[in-house]
Amino acid sequence: MPTLLVANRGEIARRVIRTARRMGMRTVAVFSDADAGLPHVREADEAVRLGPAPARDSYLSVERIVAAARASAADLVHPGYGFLAEDPALARAVSDADVTFVGPPADVLALCGSKAEAKLIARRAGIPVLPGYAEEDQRDIAFGDAAHRIGYPVMVKPTAGGGGIGIQIVEKPAELSPALAKARRVALAAFGDERLMLEKLVRSPRHVEVQVLADTHDRVRTLGERDCSAQRRHQKIVEEAPAPHVTRWQRDKLAEAATAMAHASRYAGAGTVEFVMDERGDIYFLEVNARLQVEHTVTEEVTGFDLVEQQLRIALGERLMLPKMEPRGHAIEARVYAEDPTSGFLPSTGRLLHVRWPDGVRVDAGYEEGSEVTGHYDPLLAKIVARGDDRDRALDALADALERTQVLGVRTNVPFLLRYLSHSEVRAGRVTTQFVERELASLVPHGDVPDEAHALAAAAVIDDRPRGARDPWTALGAWRGGTGPAGTVVLREGDRERPVTVEGEGPYVVLGSHVVGDATEPHAWSLAGSPAAVAREDHAVWVGWHGATYELRTDPREHGIAEVSPAEIDAPMPGVVLAVHARSGQQIRRGDLVAVIEAMKMELRVEAPSDGVVTAVLARPGDQVKRGQRLADFNPEAR
C-alpha cells in the first residue's frame, strides 16, 4: 500500500486525502500549530507537525516537509496548490529523498514558474502572446523605456508566483516607479523573488483557462476550458465550465494552444494554461499554472473525471487512458472567504461558532464548526460547486445553495456572492476581469442590520437555557422581574444601541414576528417560518439570515472613549508588517503612507489619519501584529 503525504492544509488537503484513500493509499497530513484542530489532520491516517503557525516556519519550509515525508515513510508527496506547489526546490528535494513528487519535474516547474520564460516558449510554439518586457535589466529606467515602447496602460507583474499577487496596473508614466516599488516588495515577501515584468494591459478582457493532463509518455489531453473572469484584486471569486459564449472555433484554438504549450514545455501532470480573450474574441497566452487549480472542481463536475486520481496515476508512471467526451451540462464554483466586503474585503478571523454547509451540491470545505480561522493563511473557507443541465440552472442552484449556507463567528463574502449571481450581466454571461471593480458599489451590501436579525438575536439572548431542559426552573427561560417570562434586550451595532422587547415564553413574539428555537439543534431558529441560525460567544451574538451574517453585541457602549486614540496609529487587521515608511520625528500629512501590512494574501496601506508628527515607530518589517496593535505614536497637534 503506497503512502501519500499531502504537503498542504484545509480543503485541498481533504480533497486529496479523499481520492487517495479511495485508491487504497495510506495518507499523511501535515499541520502547523495553528491548524492542529482542522479536519484534514483528523481525516488522514497519520499527521505530522511541521512547526509554528507562520507559513515560513511550516508549510513553506522545504526541509520540514521533506523531513515529514521521511518520518512517515511516504512514497509520494502531493503539494496541493499555493505554498510550495510550484516551487522547484520542493520537487527537487522530494526527488532527492527518493520520494515521488506529484507534479511536474523541478526543471519544468522552474520554466513554467517564470512568466518570462513561459512566454518565450509560447512564442516559439507559435502561440499568440501580448507585447511585454521580461529582460534581466530590472532598473526602473529600463522598465520606463519598455513601457514607452509597449504603450500605456501596462501591467507590472512578478515573474514568480501566481494568484494575481503583486500585480499593479499603470495608466501613465508618473505611476510606474511607485508601482514597481510596491510590486517588488510584495513579490519578495510572497515568493522570495523580486524580479518583475511588464505586459500590455488589455481593457476588459476575459480570463479563460484550459485544463491539461500530460503523462510521462508524451501524451497530452485537454479537458475543456473554464471562465475565471470574476475577480477582485486579481483574485478569482467565481469560476465556471464551460466558458459562456465561446464558439467551437475559439474552443478548438484554446485546446490547440494549450496542447502545444504542454508539449513545448515537456509538461507532466495536471496543469492549467491560462489565456486572456480581448473584446474581439482573440486569445493571448498568459501563463501556465503548473499544479492543480482551486477551480478544478468545475471541470470534474462536467467531465466526470477525478483530476487528483489522474495526477496520482501519472506520478506512478501510468499512461493516460481517459475516454474522449464532451462536457456535460454546466458547473459553477463560488469561493466562500472569511472576509468583510463592507470593509474593503478585510480578512475576518475568529472561531467558527456555527457551520452548516448546504446539501444537494458539492462542498469542498477546509473548516468545520469549532475551527479557528487565523490571519496566517488564505481566508478561503470552502468552495461551493453547483451543476445544472444548462448555465441558468447551475446559477440558480448555486444561489440557492449560498442562501442555505450558514457560517457564524466570522464575516463572510456570501452576501456579496449572492448579489453577484443575481446581476443581469452575470446572468447574461458578459463578465470581464473589470466587472467586479466596476460594479463594486452595487455588489457590496450596505445598510443597517434588519429587524429580523435584531429579533432573532434578542430571542436567543432571552432563551439562554439549554434546549430541551427538563428542569422546570430552567425551562422558564430568562425571567425578568416585573415582566414575567422574557423581557427587553439591548443590542448594539457599533455605537448604535437598540432595546428590543421579547414577549412570550418560547415561541416568542419579537418586533411583530414569531421566533421559534429548535429544541434539537442548538443554533437553529426560525422567524415567521423561515430558517435562521443564531450563535453566541461572550457578548457577541451572531445571526445568519437569508445568506447574510450579522454581528450584534450585548455589552454597553463605552461612553466618552474614542475608538482609536488620535495619539497612535494602529494596525487595522492582524498580519505581518511588510514595510515601515515612517520614521520618528517625521512630519507627515493626512494620507501619507506609514506602514504596509499583509495578511491572507492581501496588502493593506496604513496611512496617517491627519497632519502631524510621528513621535515613535513601534513596528518593524517582519513583525506579526494583532488588530488594533500600535504601530506608531503620533502627535496630530504638532506642525
Buried (B, 14 or more C-beta within 10 A) or exposed (E): EBBBBBBBBBBBBBBBBBBBBEBEBBBBBBBBBBBEEBBBBEBBBBBBBBBEBBBEBBBBBBEBBBBBBEEBEBBBBBBBBBBBBBBBBBBBBBBEBEBBBBBBBBEBBBBBBBBBBBBBBBEEBEBBBBEBBBEEEBEEEBBBEBBEEBEBBBBBBBBBBBBBBBBBEBEEEEBBBEBBBBBBBBBBBBBEBBBBBBBBBBEEBBBBBBBBBBBBEEBBBBBBBBBBBBBBBBBBBBBBBBBBEBEEEBBEBBBBBBBBBBEBBBBBBBBBBBBBBBEEEBBBBBBBBBBBBBBBBBBBBBBEBBBBBBBBBBBBEEEBEEEEEEBEBBBBBBBBBBBBBBEBBBBBBBBBBBBBBBEEBBBBBBBBBEBBBBBBBBBBBBBBBBBBEEBEBBBBBBBBBBBBBBBBBBBBBBBBBBBBBEBEEBBEBBBBBBBBEEBBEEBBBEEEBBBBBBBBBBBBBBBEBEBEEEEEEEEBBBEBEEEEBBBEBBBBBEEEEBEBBBBBBBBBBBBEBBBBBBEEEBBBBBBEEEBBBBBBEEEBBBBBBBBBBBBBBBEEEEEEEEEEEEEBBBBBBBBBBBBBBBEEEBEBEEEBBBBBBBBBBBBBBBBBBEBBBBBBBBBEEEBBBEBEBBBBBBBBEEE
